[in-house]
Amino acid sequence: MAGVSARSRGWSSLCRLYLRVHAVQPSCGRACHGWQRSVKSRGLLCLMPSSRLPVQAQIRLYSSNEPKEGSGPTELNATSSTEKPTAGLDPGKSEQKFTLPPDPIQVKVKAVLKKREYGSTYMKNNFITGVRAMNEFCLKPSDLEPLRKIRRRSPHDDSESFTVFLRSDVETKAMEVWGSPEAIYRERKLRKEEEIAYRENLFRNQKLLKEYKEFLGTTKPRLSTASMFLKGPGKVVMVAICINGLNFFFKLLAWVYTGSASMFSEAIHSLADTCNQALLALGISQSARTPDPGHPYGFTNMRYIASLISGVGIFMMGAGLSWYHGIMGLLHPQPIESLLWAYCILAGSLVSEGATLLVAINEIRKSARTKGLSFYEYVIQSKDPSTNVVLMEDAAAVLGVIMAASCMGLTSLTGNPYYDSLGSLGVGTLLGAVSAFLIYTNTEALIGRSIQPEQVQRLTELLESDPAVRAIHDVKATDMGMSKVRFKAEVDFDGRVVTRSYLEKQDIDQVLQEIRQVKTPEDLEAFMLKHGENIIDTLGAEVDRLEKELKQRNPDVRHVDLEIL
């Protein structure tokens, strides 16, 4: 009845009804201003907004005179369009027996941190080194002294940590020193011009110093370069240069004396071998250069480039000239003089070339045994291109000497010069086959090929056996040449193990004290930012540890790139 009357009388009647109910039951909860309060039984559902909005009120009344089983309460809804009054209910008695149980108001507020907009470029939290700060912002070491210094984990193997500065601090200091970005740009441009002039002067001074040394002579031998040619592939190449140079000289004299096409092919063959091995020596010396910013992975591929050019040179000089001389001998045969001296020179050449071949074979066997490979696998994979070139050239030289001597013998026995020309064509074909093999193997090495599947499996198992690693994906292991491997993989790290590794290094009591002090969202943000950054540093340390283990257990692995998945 009260609800119906409130509907007809409007807002003022509903307020009086609300006050009358609270006068009967003073222990009821506070009036709800702007909040919805729910009463499950004998309750009052009210919405008291601060502005005039539609108000709903529900009153559930129970009759104590005629209780019936299974009958529900008679409900009066002030918002219903048609409603009948409750029969047998005294308004005064119902008003006196109407009670509201105490029900505290429960309000749930969801705390949400304000999202920060960083924009497309945000570099205020970036770290830069002191050298970069001085180069890019034209500052002096004294300008960096008052700035905040931060110790960070070093990316280099030779140091554990290094000092960096906040980019925002450096930019602020640069503005204080120079006044405007335009002044910084002008100073940077001026320093660039001075650097170019310095490099030009340095080049000029080095040229003058070189001329001065050539004029007076130098007393300091290049021990590093000389030591490279006293052992290993350098020793093999130098022995081959000396022997092939002597062979070329004596074969050239024999060709001039006899006019044999086969002897001419052998002389050209020895000349080509001498030039190619000199090129190999140049490649060996260049491959030992220290890596620079323009070539961060070094110059080891210079050996493959020199071997590739050597293969092309053998094809052009050796095979081409031998074929040309053999074809000309078939088209225009010439009588051959006494071949006695030619046989003697070929015999000496066979001994010298055979000795060089034995030196190359022994060096390859030693290197193959060190790498755990067979002789054939070591040669096919072109692990040492310089020694491979000497091996193939000397093998071709020994076979060429035997072939040339056989054809010259047939010519001397039969008097037919065509056998000698056929010998020249045979030597040219042999040289062409050797050059094709060298071009193929060195091209494969320069393109970048994968290492053996067994080695890849061993590296992958080493990573997967670590407790911090969940899975390994997209594994690439590339042979960079000269027993240098570059390993790249995407690693799925176990965040729980990394976090536990971080917690093991912390004072747990101090961390718990920090957790107890977290009362507001701002405190929570500060706590998470502090420990979150430290956990990221721990993850970086785990990556460094895995890279170091890979290099220690596999000496061929020189460059490791582990990407966090």
C-alpha positions, 0 to 999 in steps of 0.5 A: 500500500505504501509503495502504491501511494508513493507512486501516486504522490511522487518523490516527496512521498517516497522520501517520507516513506524512507524516513518512516521506515528508518524511524521504526528500525534505527539499526538499519544500515545507512542510507545509500547515496548513489549506491544500490542496496539489496535486501533479500527478505523483508527488504527495501530495494532503493536507488537514491541517486544524487540527481533526479533519476527514475527510482524503483522501490520494492516492498515484500509484505507477509501476512501473519493472520492467515499463513498458508503452506506453499504460498509465497509472499504477496509482492507489491511493486511500485513500478508495475502498471496494474496492482491490487491491494493486499487483503486482510492487512492492517496498514498500522500493524504491518507498519509496526511489524515491518523490520529490516535486518542489518545488511552492511553495504559492500562496495568492490572497487577495481584498481586500474593503473593509468595506461601510459602513452609512449608514442612512436619514439620513446628514448628517455629510458635508453642507456648510452655509453660515454663514448657515444655521448661524446661523439653524438652530443659533442660533450667532454668527459668533464661534462659527464662527471655530474651525470648519473652513472649506472652499472650494467651487464656488459655484452662483451666477454672480456668484462662483466659490467660497464658504465652507461648514462641515461639518454635523457640526462645526456640530452639535457646536459647537451642542451645546457652546454650548446644551447640548441639542437642546431648548435649541436648539429653544427658542432657535429658536422664540424667534427666530422670534417675534422675527422675526414681531414685527419684521416687524409693526413694519416693516409698521407703520413703512412704513405710517407712513412712507407717510402721512408722505410723502403729507402732506409730499410726496416730492421723489424721483421713481421714476425706474425706474418712470417710465423704463419708460413712456418707451419700448417697451410702456410708452410705447405703453400710456401714449399709448393711455390718454391718447387713449382717455380723451379719446375717451371724454369726447367720445363721451360728450358726443356720446351725451348730445346725440344719443342714438345707440345706436352713439355710446353703444357707442363711448363704452363702448368707449373707457371699456373701452379706457381701464380695460384699458390702465390695468390693463396699465400696472399689470401692466407696473410689477408685472412689473419687481419684483425676484424674491424667495424666494416668487417665484424666477422673478420677476413677468414673468407679471404682464403676461399676467395683466393682459392676460387680465383686460383681455380679460375686461373688454373682453368684459364691459364693451364687448361686453356693454353694446354688445349690451345697448344694441343689443338695447334699441334694436331692441326700443324704437327712439327717434328720433335727433337731429342727427348732425353733432356725432357725425360730427365726434367720430367723425372725431376719434376715427378719427384719434386711434385710428389714431395709437395703432394706428400706434404699436403697429404700429411697436413690434411691428415693431421687436420682431419684427425683433429676435427674427427673427420675422414680424409675424404670428408675433410677435402670435400667440405673444403675445411682448409681451402689453401691446402686443398688447392695445393693437394689438387694441383700437385695431384694433377701435376703428378698425373700430368707428368706421367701422362706427358711422359707416356705420350712423349714416349709413344711419339719417340717410339712411333715418330708420330707427333700426334701422340704428343699433341694428344698428351697436351689435350689430356693435361688440359682436360685434367687441369679443367677437372681440377679447376671445376672441383676447386670452383665448386667447393669454394663457391659452396663455402662462400655461399654459407652452408650448414654444418653436419646434422650430427653437430647441430643435434649435439648443440641443440641437445646441449641447450635443451638439457638446460633447466632454464630452456623449454624448447629450441626453435629455428636452429641455424648453424652456418659454417663460416669457413676455417673451422668457424661456426655461427649458431643461431636459435630461438629459445623458449625460456622457462620464466619460473626457473629464471625467476627462481634463479633471481630469487635465490640471489635476493634477501627473502626477508627484505623482499617480504618486507617490501611486499608488506609495504605495498598498499596502493597501486603506485606502491605495487607499480614501483615494486613490480618495476624494480624486480621486473627489471632485475628479472630481465637482467637475470634472463640476459645473464642466462643467455650469456651463460648459455652462449659461453657454455656453447663456445666452451664445449664446441670450440668451432662455435665462434658466434652465438645468437640466441633470440628469446622467444 
